[in-house]
Amino acid sequence: MNKKWFMIILVILTIINLSILGTFIFKRVYHKRGFFPLGREEHFIHMKKQFHLTDEQVSRMKSSREKYESKIEALSQELKEKRHTLVKELMKESPDSTRVEDMLSLIDSSQSVLQREVVEHLLADKEILTPEQQEKFFTVILGHFLDGNKTKH
């Protein structure tokens, strides 16, 4: 009976985790307009105005973003495949709990790599900005993490 409850709880927690992560990835990566709900150029025009960026800073941030997107796209695809494998295992009549744990560990590892890429990208953008711009930039980033609201600046 204990093992049955463990599996039920594990399935529920996994579904919740996948739903949250799926929503995050959809909003950040697979949105129809990619990372830019306003559109790529409009996004950088908005950033230029909001943070008082020079043309050189905008150019460097665009380059940084392109590198970041290519890395994130590959990692997101890898994560999607791992989640797919996990769900297929969970769908079995008698899922192998060891296999489920292994898949969860692989997913955790991929999520960690993805998070590190986000941090590396933020640090790369930080190097482009002046100290005043950095303060405003990270205030906006913090607001996004706390609110989840991309439009509030």
C-alpha positions in Angstrom: 0.0 0.0 0.0 2.8 2.4 0.8 4.4 1.9 -2.6 1.1 2.6 -4.3 0.7 5.9 -2.4 4.3 6.8 -3.2 3.6 6.3 -6.9 0.4 8.3 -6.8 2.0 11.2 -5.0 5.0 11.0 -7.3 2.8 11.1 -10.4 0.8 14.1 -9.0 4.0 16.0 -8.2 5.5 15.2 -11.5 2.4 16.4 -13.4 2.4 19.6 -11.3 6.1 20.1 -12.0 5.7 19.4 -15.7 2.8 21.8 -15.9 4.7 24.6 -14.3 7.8 24.0 -16.3 5.8 23.6 -19.5 4.2 27.0 -18.9 7.5 28.6 -18.2 9.1 27.2 -21.3 6.1 28.0 -23.4 6.2 31.6 -22.3 10.0 31.9 -22.6 10.9 29.7 -25.5 8.1 28.4 -27.6 5.9 31.4 -27.7 4.9 32.2 -31.3 7.2 35.2 -31.3 9.9 33.4 -29.4 11.4 35.4 -26.5 9.9 38.6 -27.7 6.2 39.1 -27.1 6.5 42.6 -28.8 8.6 41.2 -31.6 12.4 41.1 -31.7 13.0 44.6 -33.0 10.3 46.2 -30.8 11.8 44.4 -27.8 15.2 46.0 -28.3 13.6 49.4 -29.1 11.7 49.1 -25.8 14.9 48.1 -24.0 16.9 51.0 -25.5 14.3 53.5 -24.3 13.7 51.9 -20.9 17.4 51.5 -20.0 18.8 54.4 -22.1 21.0 52.0 -24.1 23.5 53.2 -26.8 23.3 51.7 -30.3 26.5 49.7 -29.4 24.9 48.3 -26.3 21.8 47.3 -28.2 24.0 45.6 -30.9 26.0 43.7 -28.2 22.8 42.7 -26.4 21.3 41.4 -29.6 24.4 39.3 -30.2 24.3 38.0 -26.6 20.6 37.1 -27.0 21.2 35.2 -30.2 23.9 33.0 -28.6 21.7 32.5 -25.6 18.7 31.5 -27.7 20.6 28.9 -29.6 21.8 27.3 -26.4 18.4 27.4 -24.8 16.6 26.0 -27.8 18.8 22.8 -27.8 18.5 22.4 -24.0 14.7 22.9 -24.1 14.4 20.2 -26.8 16.5 17.8 -24.7 14.4 18.5 -21.7 11.2 18.0 -23.7 12.5 14.6 -24.8 13.3 13.6 -21.2 9.9 14.6 -20.0 8.3 12.6 -22.9 10.3 9.5 -21.8 9.2 10.1 -18.2 5.5 10.4 -19.1 5.7 7.3 -21.3 7.1 5.4 -18.3 4.4 6.8 -16.0 1.7 5.7 -18.4 2.7 2.1 -18.1 0.5 -0.2 -16.1 3.3 -0.8 -13.7 5.9 2.0 -14.0 9.4 1.1 -13.0 10.1 3.3 -10.0 13.8 3.1 -10.5 13.4 4.3 -14.1 11.1 7.1 -12.9 13.7 8.2 -10.4 16.4 8.1 -13.0 14.4 10.2 -15.4 13.6 12.7 -12.6 17.3 13.0 -11.9 18.1 13.5 -15.6 15.3 16.2 -15.8 16.6 17.9 -12.7 20.1 17.9 -14.2 18.9 19.4 -17.4 16.9 22.1 -15.6 20.0 23.0 -13.6 22.0 23.4 -16.9 19.1 25.5 -18.3 19.2 27.7 -15.2 22.9 28.1 -15.4 22.5 29.3 -19.0 20.0 31.9 -17.8 22.4 33.2 -15.2 25.3 33.2 -17.7 23.2 35.3 -20.1 22.2 37.7 -17.3 25.9 38.1 -16.4 26.8 38.7 -20.0 24.1 41.4 -20.3 25.4 42.9 -17.1 28.8 43.4 -18.5 27.3 45.4 -21.4 25.4 47.8 -19.1 26.6 50.8 -17.0 26.1 50.5 -13.2 23.0 52.6 -13.3 21.6 50.5 -16.2 22.4 47.3 -14.3 20.5 48.5 -11.2 17.4 49.2 -13.3 17.8 46.0 -15.4 18.1 43.7 -12.4 15.1 45.5 -10.7 13.0 44.6 -13.7 14.4 41.0 -13.7 13.6 40.7 -10.0 10.1 42.0 -10.7 9.7 39.3 -13.4 10.7 36.5 -11.1 8.5 37.8 -8.2 5.5 38.8 -10.2 5.8 36.6 -13.3 4.5 39.7 -15.0 6.5 40.6 -18.1 4.7 43.9 -18.8 5.3 45.5 -15.4 8.4 47.7 -15.4 
